[in-house]
Structure formats: C-alpha cells, structure tokens
Amino acid sequence: MLIRNVAVLVVPEQGECRVDEAQDIHIQDDRITAITPTTTSSPTDEEVIDGTGLVAVPGLVNSHTHSPMVMMRGAAEDLSIEDWFNQRIWPMEVNLTPERVRVGARLACAEMLLAGVTTFVDHYFHADQIAAAAIESGIRADLAPTYFSSAGADGINAAVDTTRELSRLHPRITASLGPHATYTVTDDDLKRTADIARAEGFRIHLHAAETDDQTQASLDNHGVTPVQVLERTGVLDAGALIAHGCGIRPGDLPILERYADRTAVASCPKVYLKLAMGEVTPIKGLRSAGVPVGVGTDGAAVHNTLDVWEAIRMVALTQKQREHDAEWMTLSDTLRLATRGSAAAPGLTDQIGVVEPGRQADIALVDLSAPHNQPVHDPRAALVYSVRASDVVTVLVAGKVVVRDRQLTTMDLAEVLADAKSLAHTLVDLSKGGAIQHYAP
Ligand SMILES: [Zn+2]
C-alpha cells in the first residue's frame, strides 16, 4: 500500500518537530517500510491513498481511559471528586453487565477511530468485552482489567486471569494488570500484583497520587507518599503506568528516575480542571527525571469526550500556566509528548508513536483546509491549537484502513449509536442502591 504525496509530521527524540511536504509512505502488511519524496512516476502498489493536501501524523494514543464510561457522558456534572465517585460513578457501576460494557466500548472505539486515535490504554471491568469491541473496530488497545482489594482474592484472581487471556488473544491487543489505585488496593495485594507482573512480563496500570490531597492523606495515614508505596511494593520495579500523578511531590522524582526505563505517567488535564483537583501533573519535573509522560482523556464520565486532540491542547495550556512560562511546553514538546510519550504508556515505544520505517502503520491523515485552520503558517501550531477531531479524514491501524473519507470501514456507526442509546439509561440508573466502592483516600 502507498499513501501518496502527503505531508508527514516528523517527531525526533529531541529538538524541533517538522512537517516534510510531498512524501510517499510505503506500507507492507502491518508496517511502514519506507518514506520517500513523491516522484512523478505512477505507483505500482495494489492500493494507493491520495494524500494531497493532508498531513500524516502518528495515530494518536489515548494513554489513560475507561472506554465504556462513554455510556455515562454528561451524567455526573458539577460535582466534587468525592461526590463524583460516591454519589454517581461507583453507584452507577453497580449496573455494569458484559453487554452494557461491550456496547459502550463499541461507541468509544467509533469515537476514537473517527478522531484519529489508533491506540487506547484502558482500565475497566469486563475487559474481555472491551477486547471484543477493539478487535471488531480495528483499533489497537492495551487493556487492564480493574480490581479493588474489596473484591477479595477470588475477584483479584479473576482479573489477573483475564489479563493472561487477553495477552494471548490478538496481535493488536496487549494486556496489563489493573489494580485500581494505591488507596483502593492494599500493599499486600500490590506486592502480589508486582510479583505476577515480574514473573509473567506484564506492566501494571493504576491510579496513584491523583491529587496532592491524596498524597497528604497517604503521608498522614501511612507515613509514605503514593509513589513510595509503589516503590516498596515492587510496582515500579515491575513497570508501571501511573494515571494522573498530579500529587507527585518533588521528593518522589528521584524515586521515579530510578525506574524511568519502565515507568510512564498519563496526564489528562481536562479532568483536573473540571473536578478542581488543584495542580496538574508535574510534567517538567517528570521530564527532567527522564520519565515519559503521555496524554489521555480518562473516562468520558468526566472528560465528556475521548478526543485526544482536545487533551493535547489542554496539556500545552495547563503546563504553560502551571510553570508560569509561555516558553515551556512548546509545539515540539507537546507533539513529542502526544506521540512518543503516549506510546510509552502501554510500553509500545518501539512499535508506535512515530511515522517512520519499521514502525506499525498506525497513521491518521488530517485535513487542514477548514476555516478554523486557515491560513496555515505553521502546521505544527494547527495540530496543537486549532485542529478538530472532525478534520481527520483517513485512519490506518496496523496497515489497515479503518476510517476512509471520515467513515468507519469496520462497524456500522448507526447501529453502534442506536445500541448505545437504547442501553444508556440502564447504566445511570441509581434506583438499585449500593456502590461498587467508596472514595475515602
Ligand atoms: Zn482513570
């Protein structure tokens, strides 16, 4: 396959990103084999996609989400983090069934693919159903079956077994262990998780130090920060994806630095603003400690979209504000975070995240011709600050076209939407009472 005459976003490991005009991207099976300047000779490839006027960017990675929560979009608004969990989300999640999770995950996959998101790093219940939706839709996913210590040994064992099964399921599916958080999973269970992760080669995806209040509570109750908990239980040594980390203290950075080759942090700033969580992720400190940081949306029950473009923009804006420095988190820094940084979240640094030979052919073609992007003095600025999800025209995952001319090729969108609409009310119903967990970090 060939993508012909396309502009290509080039993201080096360091220094300035750039956009190379008039390139041909050659693809064989699931991989990019070469990128060459476009010539006038006619291509002999079996399939040719005309990239004229489009920019090829690495398929976006949603580095932390709970995809089926799209079913709760808009159902938990204007609440504190405590009430969001205790009055809405955990009572609603009493209603989870395999079918409802699968229907939500299909909607999520449709939303993400149409926006150029080619990989999502998920953390949720009934993860086998999410895998089924991901496989059907053609997207790539890393799935962590969620568990709390309150589920007991049987519940935890079942989640761990699901991780094992998912890891053998499909080339586009990887699996991680998914303890919920340092405040909902005991140190003993985290230790056991870390032992399994090391023995069987899994990564651990969990929430930790989400707010500074959580860090302070951990210090008050246990005398250690959440990051210290992750170190002493072996989670960092096994390899971890830490969701949020807004409460990471400067003293935690030397700890994280020791595990920087196998640890990443996912930042989802729209959520921090909306729940008034205080500080956003200390990306500057993490970067100087060598810890990769990716961009995510978290679940749509708080983020309202799974739009990674929106998340990328929020990262740039909130980081400038956090550091009181408009020269920090430049266009190149932001694009590097959103591509190479996010690829590190599921541990796929060598596979995805850049458009270059040898990588998986996960590519989004973006049209910058709409009024909100014009005129384009710097396409990198358009990609960070003005592009919309609906500007994505064509999407490839593992060399397969999954979105063509803004249409899904793998699923019937009308059916996906109708199924979600017919079941959505069953998920947000609070009449049963009870909750799957209580938020009291
Ligand atoms: Zn989360």
Residues whose N, C-alpha, C, O or C-beta is under 5 A from the ligand:
A	BS01	ZN	A243 D298
